[in-house]
């Protein structure tokens, strides 16, 4: 995780990404949020419970993800007849 901005009140905006590859799938976990400088430990770490407005996104890419997507005909049918 990296500090990407400093707020006027001194709090820090952080963002980080973790990439995990398994079985021809690439999974990304992205975290964003705000921290107070005083919550950073001497080991340069911070508890996840100390991240304010934490946003965690999981994104997958690969053959399994592609196989789970609807084809164009099914998407069209769902658009025309949503029920």
C-alpha positions, -999 to +999 in steps of 0.1 A: +000+000+000+012+035-009+003+069+003-011+087-027-022+120-011-022+141+020-054+157+032-054+193+046-061+179+081-029+157+079-046+124+072-032+102+044-050+087+014-037+052+007-041+027-022-026-007-028-031-037-050-023-075-046-022-098-076-028-135-071-024-160-099-038-195-098-052-220-123-049-196-153-068-169-134-054-135-123-072-120-093-066-085-081-075-071-047-074-033-045-078-014-013-082+024-008-089+044+022-078+071+047-054+067+077-041+089+104-003+092+106-004+085+144-019+050+136+012+039+117+034+016+139+072+017+142+073-012+118+056+010+092+024-010+093-012-003+102-042-024+113-068-028+086-094-018+113-077+016+114-085+024+077-114+048+074-138+046+045-120+014+033-130+003-002-119-032-013-124-043-049-118-078-063-113-081-100-107-114-119-093-120-153-088-153-172-104-182-189-127-191-161-140-155-158-146-155-196-164-188-195-189-174-169-199-144-190-232-146-209-230-147-246-243-119-268-276-137-275-284-143-239-275-107-230-299-095-257-327-118-246-322-105-210-323-069-222-355-075-242-372-097-217-358-089-182-383-111-163 
